[in-house]
Amino acid sequence: MKIGSTHDTTAVDTQLRSTRAGGASATGPLSATPATDRVDVSAAASTLGAAGAGDFDQAKVDAIRSAIAEGRFTVNAGKIADGLIADAAALLAPRSA
């Protein structure tokens, strides 16, 4: 048995059109200023965040970037394939408790 087989979507359609056109929606006008939230970070979290800031070697990135720009950079497809297979094997290996 089917209950409520007809759906009146007029209100939803009107709200979507109004919102897309940049006007006010049924819930109220769109605000130009976003709501602000406050987040307090502990000293330990700040230390951890600062430690993760230097996770890469900028000099190495610059050297690779210039090698690519000069056409000297070569890709070792075999090494990449070996790494992908090793990662897949590690993910598929049974986990020990």
C-alpha positions in Angstrom: 0.0 0.0 0.0 1.3 3.4 -1.0 0.7 6.3 1.3 1.3 9.9 0.2 2.1 9.1 -3.4 2.0 12.8 -4.4 4.7 15.1 -3.3 4.3 18.9 -3.3 7.7 20.2 -4.0 6.6 23.8 -4.8 8.1 25.2 -1.5 11.4 23.5 -2.0 11.7 24.5 -5.7 10.9 28.1 -4.8 13.5 28.1 -2.0 16.2 26.6 -4.3 15.5 29.2 -7.1 15.6 32.0 -4.6 18.9 30.8 -3.0 20.5 30.2 -6.4 19.5 33.7 -7.6 21.2 35.2 -4.5 18.0 36.2 -2.8 16.6 35.3 0.6 15.7 31.7 1.3 12.7 30.4 3.3 14.9 30.2 6.4 16.0 33.9 6.2 18.3 36.2 4.3 21.7 35.1 3.3 24.4 36.7 5.5 27.3 38.4 4.0 29.4 38.0 7.1 30.2 34.4 8.1 29.6 33.2 11.6 32.8 33.1 13.7 33.9 30.3 15.9 36.7 30.2 18.4 39.2 27.4 18.8 41.7 27.3 21.6 44.7 25.1 21.1 46.7 23.7 24.0 50.4 24.2 24.2 51.0 20.5 23.5 49.0 20.8 20.3 50.8 23.9 19.2 54.1 22.1 19.7 52.9 19.2 17.6 51.7 21.5 14.9 55.0 23.3 14.7 56.9 20.0 14.6 54.9 18.9 11.5 55.7 22.1 9.7 59.1 20.9 8.3 58.0 17.5 7.0 59.8 18.0 3.7 63.1 19.1 2.4 62.6 22.4 0.6 66.0 22.2 -1.1 65.2 18.8 -2.5 61.8 20.0 -3.8 63.6 23.0 -5.5 66.2 20.7 -7.0 63.5 18.4 -8.4 61.5 21.4 -9.7 64.5 22.8 -11.6 65.3 19.3 -13.0 61.8 19.0 -14.3 61.9 22.5 -15.8 65.2 21.7 -17.5 64.1 18.3 -18.7 66.7 16.4 -16.6 64.2 14.6 -14.3 63.7 10.9 -15.1 61.1 8.7 -13.5 62.1 5.2 -12.3 58.8 3.3 -13.1 60.2 0.0 -11.6 60.9 1.7 -8.2 57.4 3.2 -8.2 55.8 -0.1 -9.0 57.8 -1.9 -6.3 56.7 0.7 -3.8 53.0 0.3 -4.8 53.2 -3.5 -4.5 54.9 -3.2 -1.1 52.2 -0.8 0.1 49.4 -3.1 -1.2 51.0 -6.1 0.4 51.3 -4.3 3.7 47.6 -3.3 3.6 46.5 -6.8 2.7 48.7 -8.6 5.3 46.9 -9.9 8.4 47.2 -7.6 11.4 48.7 -9.0 14.6 47.2 -8.0 17.9 
